[in-house]
Amino acid sequence: MGRLVSKASWRRKYAIRLKFLDAGVILWAVAGAYGVRFGFSDEGTVGSSEIDYAALSIVLVIAWWLMLDFWGSREPRVLGSGSEEYKRVLSSSLWLFGLVAIVSYALRIDTARGFVGLAFPAGVLGLLASRWLVRQHLSIERKHGKSSSRVMIIGGPYSAAHLVASLQSVPSAGYTPVAAQLPGATQPVRSFSALNVPVAGVSTDFDAILGAILDSNVDAVAISAGVNLHPKDLRKLGWELAARDIGMILAPALTDIAGPRIHTQPVAGLPLIHVSTPKLTGGKKVAKRAFDIAVAGLLVLALAPLFLILALLVRMTDSGPVFYRQERIGLRGTTFSMLKFRSMKVNADAELQSLLAAQGSEDTPLFKVENDPRITPLGRILRKYSLDELPQLLNVLGGSMSLVGPRPQREGEVALYDDAAHRRLYVSPGMSGLWQVSGRSNLSWEESIRLDLYYVENWSLMGDIVILCKTFKAVFASTGAV
C-alpha cells in the first residue's frame, strides 16, 4: 500500500499544480485581452450578432483549460523531459482557436479579431513559459531522487546494463532504476555488480518474476532486449502489472533514434517498430539551406559593427592578419577554408605538433592543447565567448558550412576516424552542434561522436532551432570554452 501512496503522491501534486497554474495563465491571457480590447467597460457587447464578450471570455477560459486536459498535456509520462508536453500544449490551443474560428464562420459571428489575436499568443506563450518553469523545478527534484518512478529492469545482462546506465544518465526523465531481473542468466548474481542496481534474481519462472517485482516496490517495469521469456509470459505479465497499477515499458535495442523516425504498426497482434531512413535531401535540404542563409544573413547585418571592432582589436594586437584560415574537412570529405578571427600569434601552426607530442595527444581525435601558450591575451577573451567563430557566418553564406552540424575537423583528425565516425561527413559541418551545447570541449571523444551521429541520424529543422537557442546559453556561460 505504501508503494501506491508514494507513487501517486508526486503525480497528484504536479497534476494539481499544473491545473491551478494553467487556470491562472489562461485567466490572465483572456482577461488581459478583454481589458486591452474593451477596457473593462460596457463595450463588451459588439459585432453583428451582439456577442457578449464577458460571457465568451468565461466560456473560452473553461474550454481552454479542459482542452489542455483532453489532449493529455498533464500526463505524468510527458512531464520533465522531451518536447511532447510542449507539443500537446500548443496543439490543444491551436485546435481550440481553430474551432472558435470555424464556429464563428459557420454561424456568421463577427468575433473581434483583436480579442482573439491577443488572447491566443499571450496564453500560448504564458502556458509554455509556466510549463518550462515547472519542468525546471521537477528536474531539480528528480536529480535529488524525488518525483520519479521506481523502475525494475528485466532483460539480458548486457541490454539491462545499457538501459540502467542510460536511465541513470538522465535523471530528469523521471525513471530511477532500483533493481534488475535477468531471466536465464548463467552467471552468479554477485557477478553483476556492473549493473549498479541490485539483481533480484535470474529465474525464468513467471511467479518468481512477479514476486520479485512486487517485493521491489516499483512503479514500472522496463522490458529490455534479450529478455529470456516466452511471449505468452510477457503478455500475462502485462495483465498482472496493469491489475496492480504498475507501468510496463518496452525498451527495444535501438539507440540514438529520435521519436519521429519510429513508427509502430500492429501486424498479427505484434507491435512492429519501423525505423525510417534519415535523408537530408529534396525539400528538407532546401529548407535547411534557406534557414541558414536567412539567419546567417541577418546575423551578419546585425553584427557588422562588432565585426569591425573585433577586426581592429585583432589588428592592433600585432602586425599579423585579422582572419585565420584553416583547411577543414566538410561535406562528403571535401576540403574548405574555415574562417576565424585570429586568436593566436603568427605562425602558431608550426608549433602545434611539438606541443601535442609534449602532452602525448598527437594521435587523439578532437585533440586540444592544454594551456596553449600560442593564444594571445585578446585571443583568450575571443575564445571564452566564441567571438573568434563569428566569421564562420561567411562560410555559412558561402555554403561550405551550416549553422548547425558536426564541427569541421582537420585532415589529421579525420584520418583517425573509424567507420562510425565517418558518418559525421554525411551532412555539412556546422558552427554549432549537439556536443557544443552538451559540454563543448569538456566531452570525451566517444561522447562527442555519439552526439554528432545522433544529429546526423535524426536531423530536423526544429532541432536546429533548439540547438541554436542552447548555443547562446552555452556561449554566455562559457561552458567548456577553450
N, C-alpha and C positions, 0 to 999 in steps of 0.2 A: 504493500500500500504506500510505503514511503517513496517508492520509485515513481508512482503515478503522480503523487503530490509534487515531488521535486521537479518532475518533467513538465507538469502543467504550469507551475508557478511562474517561470520566466516567460513562457509563451503567453500566458494570460496577462501578465504585467505589460508586455510590449504590445499586445493587441489592444488593451485598454488605453495605453499611452498613445498609440497611433490613432485610435478613434477620436480621442479628445483633441489631439494635435491637428488631425485632418479637419475636424469640425471648426477649430479656431481659424485655420488658414483659409478655408472656404468662406466662412462668415466674414473674415477680414476682406477677402478679394471682392465678394459680391457686394458687401455693404460699402466698400470703398468705391467701387464702380458706380453704384447707385448715387452716392454722395457727390462724386465728381460730375456725373451726367445730369443729375436733377437737383443737387444742392439740398437734399433733405427738406424740400418744400412741398407744396401741394401739387407740383407739376408731375407727380408720378403717374398720372393718367394721361397718356398721349397716344397718338397714332390713329389710323383709320378705323381700327377695331376697338378703340378705347381700352387699351391694356392697362391694368393696374399693376405697375411695376413693383410696388411693395409686395403684393401677393406673389408675383412672378419671382421675386428675389427669394422669398421663403421657399417656394417650390424648387427653385434652382439649387439652393443650399442643400435641401434634403436629398434631391435626386443625385447631386454630385457626390455626396457622402455615401449614399447607397451604391452608386456605380463603382466607387473605389473598392467597396467590399465585394460586389458582384464579380469584379474582374480579378479578385484574389490578390490584391496588392498588399494585404496584411497577413498573408500566409507566412508562417514561421520559416518555411524552407527557402523563401526568397529574400529573407532579411539578412543583412550583414555582409554579403559579397555578391559579385556579379551584377549584371545590368538588368536582370529580369524585373526586379522591383520597380526600377525607373520606367521601364518599358510599359509595365502594367498601369502605372500612374498616368503616363502620357496617353496610352491607348484608351483608357476609360474616359479621360477628359475629352479626347477627340470625338469619341463615339457620342458622348452626351451632347456636346455642342453641335455635332452633326445632326443629331435627332432634333435639336431645337431649330436648326436651320430648315430641316425638312418639314417639320410641323408648321413652322411659320410660313413656308412657301405654299404648302398644301392648303392651309386654311386662310391664306392671303392675309396673314397678320403682319403688320408693318412693325417688326421689332426694332427698337432703336439700336443702330449699329454701334454707336459709341458705348452703350452699356455693355453689350456682349464683347465688343472689341477691347474693353478694359478688363472685364471680369475674367475672361479666359486666360490671357497671358499672365496676369497677376496671380491668378490661382495656380496655374501650372508651375510657374517659377517658384511660388511660395511652397507648394507641395514638394517639389523636388528638393528645394533647399532644406526643408524641415526633415525630409527623409534622410538626407545626407547627414544632418546633424545627429539624428537618432542613430544612424549607422556608425558614426564615429564613437558614440558612447557605447554602443553594443560591441564594437570591435575592441574597445579598451577592456570591457568586462570579459570578453572571451579570451583575451590574452592572459587574463588572470584566472582562467579556468571556470568562469561563471557563464550563465546563459548559453550553454552549449549542450548538444545532445551527446550522451554517452553511447559509444558505438562498439560493438563486438565485430571483429573481422573473421570471416570464415572463408578458407581457401587453401591453396597450396602455400608452402613455406615462402617461396620467392615472391609470388604475387602478393601474399599477405604482408610481407615486409615492405614491399614497394608502396602498397596502399597506406600502411601505417605511417611511413615516412612522409608520404605526400600530404596526408591529412594533418600531421603534426607540424608540417612546414607552413600551413596556412590556418592558424587558429581562428582567424576572423570568419572562416567559413562556417564555424559553429558545430564541427564534428570532432569529438575528442575520443580517440581510440583508447579503450580501457582494458581490452582482453582480446585474445585470438583463439580460435578453434581451428585446428589443422587436421581435418579428417584424412586418415590413411597415411599420415606422415610416419616414416620408419625410424627417424632419429628419436632419441630420448627427449623428453620435454625440456630438460635442463640445457639442451644444446641449442635452444632457440633464443638465446639471450639477445641476439642482434635485432629481434623484433621490437625491443624497447617497451613491450607490454607483456603482462603475464599470459602464459599459454594455458587455457582451461583444459585442453585435452586433445587427443589425436584420434578418438573413436569415430567410426562411421555410423554407429548406431543412432537412429533418429531420436529415441527417447533420451539418450545420453547427451546429444547436442542440444535438444530443447531444455534439458535440465541445466546444462552449463549456461545457456542464455539467461534463464530465469535467475540462477544463482549470481550472475554477474551484474544484475540490477541495471540493465542497459535500456536506452530509449530507442535504439535502432540496431539493426544487424546489416552489415555490408558483406555481400557475397562477392568475393574476388575471383579472378580467373584461376583455373586449375583446381577448382573445388572437386573433391572426390566423393560426390553424392549422386545418387540416381535422380533423374529429372522428376520422378514422382515424389521423391522425398522432398525435393526443393519446393514443389507445388504444395505439398502438405505442410511444409514449414511456413510457407506464406500464409496459409489459412490460420495456423496456430498463432502466428505473430499478430495477424490482423485482429483475432479474437481478444488478444491481450493488449491491444493498442500499442504495439511495438512496430516501428517502421522497418521496412525491408528495402535495402538499396542494392542494386546490381552494379558492380564495377567491372566492366569488360577490360581486357588487356589492350586498351587503346591509350596512348599517351600523347599529350600535347596536341589534341584535336579539339578545335573550338566547336561550340554548340551548333552554329549554322551549317556546319559540314556533316552533321549527324542527322540521319532521318530513320525513323522506325517504321517498319511495315510488317503488320501481322500476317503470317503465312502458316496455315495448318496449325494454328494455335501457338506458333512460335513468334516472339517479337524480334524479327530480323533487323539488325542495325546496318544501314547503308552509310558508307562514308564517301562523300563526293570528292572528286579530284580538284585541288585548288588550281585555278587558272587565272593569271593576270593578263588577259587578252581581250580584244574587242572593246565593248563598251566600258568594262572595268578599267582597262588600260587608259582609255581616253579620259575617263572621269578622274583617275589619279593624276594624269598629266595636266589636265585643266586645273585641278585643285592646286597642284604645285606651282603652276605659272601664276595663278591669281594671287595666292597667298605670298609667294616669294616676291612678286612684283610690288604688292602693297607694302611689304616689309622693307624693300629696298628704297622705295619712295619715302616712307616714314622715317627710316634710319639714316637717310643721306647725310644730315648734319653730324650724326655720331660717326659715320664712316670718315668724314673729313677730319674731325677732331682726332680720332684714333690714328689716322694716317700721318697727321702732323706730329703726334707724340712719338710714334714709332720712328719717324724720320729724325726727330730731334735726339733720340737715344744714341744713335751712332750714324755713321755715313752709309750704312747698308740699305738695301731695298726695303720698301714698305711691305710688299707682299712676299710670302714664302710659297713657292710652288714645289709640289712633291708628286712624283708619279705614283698613282694608286691603281689598284685593280678594280674594275667596275663590272657592269652587267656582262654576263657570259664570258668573263675573263678578259674583256677589253681594257686597255690602259688609257688613263686620262690624267690631266694635271689638276690636282686639288689645290685650291687657294686658301691661304690663311694670312692673317696679319702676322708678321714675323715677331716671334716671341723669344727667339734665341739669338745669340751672337752670330756674326757672319761665319760661314764655313763650319757650322756646327755638325753637319752630317759626317764630316771627315773624322770626328771623334766618337761616333756612335758605336762602332764595333769594339773599340778598346774599352769603352765604358760598360757595354753589355758583357764582355768577356770578364771584366773585373768583378761583376756581380753574379756571373755564372748563369745568365739568361739569354745567351745569344741563340739558343736553339729552342726557345719557348715562344709559342704563338701569343699574340697580343702583348709582346714584350714592352716593358716600360723601364726607363732608367730612374732608379730611386734617387731622390735629392739631386736631380740633374743640375750639374754646375754650369751647363751651357745656357740656361734660361736667364734672361735679363731681369732686373727688378720690375720693369714695366711689364715684361712678359708674364711674370708670376701673377700679376693682377689680371691681365687679359685672360690667362688660363683659368684662374679661380672662378671667374664669372662667364667663361666660354666666349668672351668677346673676340678672341682670335679666330673663332669659327665663322664669324659673320660673313666674310667674303664668299663663303660657300653658297650663299644665296645666288651668286652669279653662276656657280656651277649648276644650280637647280634650274635657273632660267635657260642655261645653255643645253640642258638635257642630259648631262653626264651624271647628275645626282638627282635624288628626290628629297623632299623634306623629311620623309620618314623611311627608314630601311636599315639594313645591316650596315654598320660603319665600314667604309672602304679601307682596305689594308694594303700594306706594301707587298711587293712581289715576293720578298723573302718570307713574309708571314704566310702568304697563300701557298708557298711551296711546302709548308709544314702541315697543310690541311690533310685530313683523312677524307674518305668518301662522303661521309655525312656532312662535314663542314663545307664541302664544295657546293652544297645546295644553297649556301648563302649568296652565291653568284647568280641565282635564278631571277633575282629582282634587282632593280637599280639600287646602288648604295645610298644611304641617307645621311642627312645632317644629324638626325637623332633616331633612336630606335628603342626597342624594348629594354635592352640591357643598359642603355644610358639612363633610363628613368627607373631602373631597378637596382641601382648601386653604382653605376658607371664603372670606373676603374677598380672599385673595391671587389668586383666579382671575379671568380676564378674563370679560367678558360672554358671549363666544362659547362659552368652555369651560363656564361655568355653565349656560347654556341647553341645551347639548348633554347635560350630565349630568341636568338636570331632565327633558328629553324622554325620555332613556333610562329614567328611573324611571317616567314615565307609560306608556311603551310596554311595559315589562317588569315591572310590579309583581308582587310575591309576598310572602306573609306572612313567609316565611323571610328574604327580602331586607330587610324592615323590621327584623327582629330583628338581622340583621348590621349594619345601619346604626346602630341604637341602640347596639350594643356599641362600634362605632367612634366614635360621638359622644362617649362618656365619655373615650375616649383623646384625641380631638381637643381636648376642653374642658380636660382636665388639662394637656395640652401647650401650651395657649393658642395653637394654630396658627391664624394668620390672624385673631386676635381684634382687634376694633376698639374 
